[in-house]
């Protein structure tokens, strides 16, 4: 009798079981040429790269898409500073352009290596169809959202609106009075969240280089 009552109580209690649909398997899918680097501008010369947004298209069902957000090792990239104006302006400009090209190539190579080892933290899946009246491509049905929480548990949501995942910047006080440093980006879905974060000390070091 006691065993039967205990079984009944356990069956009625909330269970820590995840019945969410599996995340999309995008192996073999086509990358849509719309890569977006998730960046934070530190100052006029420094930009931090936090992650990457990539959209994939199902070759077996061309109206099916998945957007993936990946978290990577944070990289702060410094742009070459402009040359001084004056009689050597043309030479300085040419040198600066060469430096920019060299820097851009080096940055692209570095980002490519980092992206290959990035962690996938967000999946957004949707389908499209052609509107018969207007002849335009529109969303077909509901969208599905997966977000990896800081604890390692995936959160899932399905809804019609495309704005299920909140994006909020994370700030900390700056050494300069009255200012704040943007140190990261917080992604949230339901009770789950993921923070793409910079090292505040790196930002303070970069900021101090440009404060006279």
Buried (B, 14 or more C-beta within 10 A) or exposed (E): EEEEEEEEEEEEEEEEEEEBEEBBEBEEBEEEEEEEBBBBEBBEBBBBBBBBBBBBBBEEEEEBBBBBBBBBBBBBBBBBEEBEEEEEEEEBEEEBEEBEEEBEEEBEEBBEEBBEEBEBBBBBBBBBEEEEEEEEEEEBEBBBBBBBBEEEEBBBBEEEEEEBBEEEEBEBEBEEEEEEBBBBBBBBBEEBBBBBBBEBEBBBEBBEEEEE
